[in-house]
């Protein structure tokens, strides 16, 4: 990395490599948030969606 300084392409838009880096970072952030939500659900004692019985056809 360049010490946090990003070089941008035309008109200030990030290039493909910067988009990939941003999206990977965002995905890691969301995975952490999902883990936190799952832990909270488990602490509250709510069943997870995978524990729900299958829907019955009408």
DSSP file (Angstrom, degrees, kcal/mol; ACC not computed):
  #  RESIDUE AA STRUCTURE BP1 BP2  ACC     N-H-->O    O-->H-N    N-H-->O    O-->H-N    TCO  KAPPA ALPHA  PHI   PSI    X-CA   Y-CA   Z-CA
    1    1 A X              0   0    0      0, 0.0     5,-0.1     0, 0.0     0, 0.0   0.000 360.0 360.0 360.0 166.7    0.0    0.0    0.0
    2    2 A X    >   -     0   0    0      3,-0.3     3,-1.3     5,-0.0     0, 0.0  -0.194 360.0 -82.2-102.8  39.2    1.0    3.6   -0.3
    3    3 A X  T 3  S-     0   0    0      1,-0.3     3,-0.1     3,-0.0    -1,-0.0   0.822  89.9 -51.9  67.1  30.5    0.6    4.5    3.3
    4    4 A X  T 3  S+     0   0    0      1,-0.3     2,-0.5     0, 0.0    -1,-0.3   0.308 108.1 124.8  89.6  -9.7   -3.2    5.1    3.0
    5    5 A X    <   -     0   0    0     -3,-1.3     2,-0.5     2,-0.0    -3,-0.3  -0.747  47.4-155.4 -87.7 124.8   -2.9    7.4    0.0
    6    6 A X        -     0   0    0     -2,-0.5     2,-0.5    -3,-0.1     8,-0.0  -0.858   6.8-145.4-104.3 129.8   -4.9    6.2   -3.0
    7    7 A X        -     0   0    0     -2,-0.5     8,-0.4     8,-0.0     2,-0.3  -0.797  23.3-155.9 -87.8 132.3   -4.1    7.1   -6.5
    8    8 A X        -     0   0    0     -2,-0.5     6,-0.2     1,-0.2     3,-0.1  -0.789   5.0-136.0-112.8 154.3   -7.3    7.4   -8.5
    9    9 A X    >   -     0   0    0      4,-1.9     3,-1.6    -2,-0.3    -1,-0.2   0.329  65.0  -8.9 -82.0-145.5   -7.9    7.1  -12.2
   10   10 A X  G >  S-     0   0    0      1,-0.3     3,-2.1     2,-0.2    -1,-0.2  -0.233 131.5  -8.1 -55.8 133.3  -10.0    9.3  -14.4
   11   11 A X  G 3  S-     0   0    0      1,-0.3    -1,-0.3    -3,-0.1    -2,-0.1   0.696 124.9 -62.7  53.5  26.3  -12.1   11.9  -12.6
   12   12 A X  G <  S+     0   0    0     -3,-1.6     2,-0.3     1,-0.3    -1,-0.3   0.548  93.4 142.2  83.4   6.5  -11.4   10.5   -9.2
   13   13 A X    <   -     0   0    0     -3,-2.1    -4,-1.9    -5,-0.1    -1,-0.3  -0.621  55.0-111.9 -81.9 140.4  -12.9    7.1   -9.6
   14   14 A X        -     0   0    0     -2,-0.3    -6,-0.1    -6,-0.2    -1,-0.1  -0.339  32.7-120.0 -65.9 151.3  -11.1    4.2   -8.0
   15   15 A X     >  -     0   0    0     -8,-0.4     4,-2.3     1,-0.1     5,-0.2  -0.281  33.9 -90.4 -84.4 178.3   -9.6    1.7  -10.4
   16   16 A X  H  > S+     0   0    0      1,-0.2     4,-2.4     2,-0.2     5,-0.2   0.887 125.9  51.8 -57.8 -43.6  -10.5   -2.0  -10.6
   17   17 A X  H  > S+     0   0    0      1,-0.2     4,-2.2     2,-0.2    -1,-0.2   0.891 110.3  49.0 -62.4 -40.0   -7.8   -3.1   -8.0
   18   18 A X  H  > S+     0   0    0      2,-0.2     4,-2.6     1,-0.2    -1,-0.2   0.878 109.8  51.8 -68.0 -37.6   -9.1   -0.5   -5.5
   19   19 A X  H  X S+     0   0    0     -4,-2.3     4,-2.9     2,-0.2     5,-0.2   0.930 110.0  48.9 -62.8 -44.7  -12.7   -1.6   -6.0
   20   20 A X  H  X S+     0   0    0     -4,-2.4     4,-2.5     1,-0.2     5,-0.2   0.926 112.4  48.5 -60.8 -44.6  -11.7   -5.2   -5.3
   21   21 A X  H  X S+     0   0    0     -4,-2.2     4,-2.1     2,-0.2    -1,-0.2   0.921 113.6  46.7 -61.8 -44.8   -9.8   -4.2   -2.2
   22   22 A X  H  X S+     0   0    0     -4,-2.6     4,-2.6     1,-0.2    -2,-0.2   0.926 113.2  48.2 -62.6 -45.5  -12.7   -2.1   -1.0
   23   23 A X  H  X S+     0   0    0     -4,-2.9     4,-2.5     1,-0.2    -2,-0.2   0.881 111.0  50.3 -66.8 -37.6  -15.2   -4.8   -1.6
   24   24 A X  H  X S+     0   0    0     -4,-2.5     4,-2.3    -5,-0.2    -1,-0.2   0.912 111.9  48.3 -65.0 -41.4  -13.1   -7.5    0.1
   25   25 A X  H  X S+     0   0    0     -4,-2.1     4,-2.1    -5,-0.2    -2,-0.2   0.910 112.1  49.2 -63.4 -42.1  -12.7   -5.3    3.1
   26   26 A X  H  X S+     0   0    0     -4,-2.6     4,-2.6     2,-0.2    -2,-0.2   0.890 109.2  52.3 -65.1 -39.9  -16.5   -4.6    3.2
   27   27 A X  H  X S+     0   0    0     -4,-2.5     4,-2.6     2,-0.2    -2,-0.2   0.922 109.0  50.0 -62.3 -43.7  -17.2   -8.3    2.9
   28   28 A X  H  X S+     0   0    0     -4,-2.3     4,-1.9     1,-0.2    -1,-0.2   0.901 110.6  50.6 -61.1 -40.2  -14.9   -9.0    5.9
   29   29 A X  H  X S+     0   0    0     -4,-2.1     4,-2.2     2,-0.2    -2,-0.2   0.931 111.3  47.5 -61.4 -46.2  -16.7   -6.3    7.8
   30   30 A X  H  X S+     0   0    0     -4,-2.6     4,-2.8     1,-0.2    -2,-0.2   0.881 108.7  54.2 -65.3 -37.9  -20.2   -7.8    7.0
   31   31 A X  H  X S+     0   0    0     -4,-2.6     4,-2.1     2,-0.2    -1,-0.2   0.899 109.3  48.9 -61.9 -39.4  -19.0  -11.3    8.0
   32   32 A X  H  X S+     0   0    0     -4,-1.9     4,-2.2     2,-0.2    -2,-0.2   0.906 111.6  48.7 -64.9 -42.0  -17.9   -9.9   11.3
   33   33 A X  H  X S+     0   0    0     -4,-2.2     4,-2.4     2,-0.2    -2,-0.2   0.909 110.2  51.5 -63.9 -41.7  -21.3   -8.2   11.8
   34   34 A X  H  X S+     0   0    0     -4,-2.8     4,-2.6     1,-0.2    -2,-0.2   0.895 108.8  51.3 -62.3 -40.2  -23.1  -11.4   10.8
   35   35 A X  H  X S+     0   0    0     -4,-2.1     4,-2.4     2,-0.2    -1,-0.2   0.916 109.8  49.8 -61.9 -43.2  -21.1  -13.3   13.4
   36   36 A X  H  X S+     0   0    0     -4,-2.2     4,-2.1     2,-0.2    -2,-0.2   0.913 111.6  48.3 -62.2 -42.6  -22.0  -10.7   16.0
   37   37 A X  H  X S+     0   0    0     -4,-2.4     4,-2.6     2,-0.2    -2,-0.2   0.920 111.2  50.4 -63.9 -44.2  -25.7  -11.0   15.1
   38   38 A X  H  X S+     0   0    0     -4,-2.6     4,-2.5     1,-0.2    -2,-0.2   0.907 110.2  50.0 -61.8 -41.9  -25.6  -14.8   15.2
   39   39 A X  H  X S+     0   0    0     -4,-2.4     4,-2.4     2,-0.2    -1,-0.2   0.901 111.0  49.3 -63.2 -40.4  -24.0  -14.7   18.7
   40   40 A X  H  X S+     0   0    0     -4,-2.1     4,-2.0     2,-0.2    -2,-0.2   0.914 110.4  50.2 -65.2 -42.9  -26.6  -12.3   20.0
   41   41 A X  H  X>S+     0   0    0     -4,-2.6     5,-1.7     1,-0.2     4,-0.7   0.923 112.0  48.0 -60.4 -44.8  -29.4  -14.5   18.6
   42   42 A X  H ><5S+     0   0    0     -4,-2.5     3,-0.7     1,-0.2    -2,-0.2   0.897 109.9  52.3 -64.2 -39.7  -27.9  -17.5   20.3
   43   43 A X  H 3<5S+     0   0    0     -4,-2.4    -1,-0.2     1,-0.3    -2,-0.2   0.859 108.3  51.1 -64.1 -34.5  -27.5  -15.6   23.6
   44   44 A X  H 3<5S-     0   0    0     -4,-2.0    -1,-0.3    -5,-0.2    -2,-0.2   0.595 112.9-122.6 -79.2 -10.5  -31.2  -14.7   23.4
   45   45 A X  T <<5 +     0   0    0     -3,-0.7     2,-0.2    -4,-0.7    -3,-0.2   0.642  57.4 150.1  82.1  15.2  -32.1  -18.3   22.9
   46   46 A X      < -     0   0    0     -5,-1.7    -1,-0.3     1,-0.1     2,-0.1  -0.578  51.6-108.9 -79.6 143.1  -34.0  -17.8   19.6
   47   47 A X        -     0   0    0     -2,-0.2     2,-0.1     1,-0.1    -1,-0.1  -0.422  33.3-117.9 -68.2 146.1  -33.9  -20.7   17.2
   48   48 A X    >   -     0   0    0      1,-0.1     3,-1.9    -2,-0.1     4,-0.5  -0.454  26.8-107.1 -79.5 159.5  -31.8  -20.2   14.1
   49   49 A X  G >  S+     0   0    0      1,-0.3     3,-1.0     2,-0.2    -1,-0.1   0.806 120.4  60.4 -57.4 -29.7  -33.5  -20.3   10.7
   50   50 A X  G 3  S+     0   0    0      1,-0.2    -1,-0.3     0, 0.0    -3,-0.0   0.708  99.6  57.3 -71.8 -17.8  -32.0  -23.7    9.9
   51   51 A X  G <  S+     0   0    0     -3,-1.9    -1,-0.2     2,-0.1    -2,-0.2   0.576  83.5 107.5 -85.8  -9.8  -33.8  -25.0   13.0
   52   52 A X  S <  S-     0   0    0     -3,-1.0     3,-0.1    -4,-0.5     2,-0.1  -0.394  79.1-108.3 -70.3 143.9  -37.2  -24.0   11.7
   53   53 A X        -     0   0    0      1,-0.1    -1,-0.1    -2,-0.1     3,-0.1  -0.386  43.5 -94.6 -67.7 150.5  -39.5  -26.8   10.4
   54   54 A X        -     0   0    0      1,-0.1     2,-0.1    -2,-0.1    -1,-0.1  -0.327  45.7-100.1 -65.0 149.0  -39.9  -27.0    6.6
   55   55 A X        -     0   0    0     -3,-0.1     2,-0.4     1,-0.1    -1,-0.1  -0.431  34.4-127.2 -69.6 141.1  -43.0  -25.2    5.2
   56   56 A X        -     0   0    0     -2,-0.1    -1,-0.1    -3,-0.1     2,-0.1  -0.757  23.2-116.3 -90.4 132.7  -45.9  -27.4    4.4
   57   57 A X              0   0    0     -2,-0.4    -1,-0.0     1,-0.1     0, 0.0  -0.390 360.0 360.0 -65.3 146.0  -47.4  -27.2    0.9
   58   58 A X              0   0    0     -2,-0.1    -1,-0.1     0, 0.0    -2,-0.0   0.450 360.0 360.0 -81.3 360.0  -51.0  -25.9    0.8
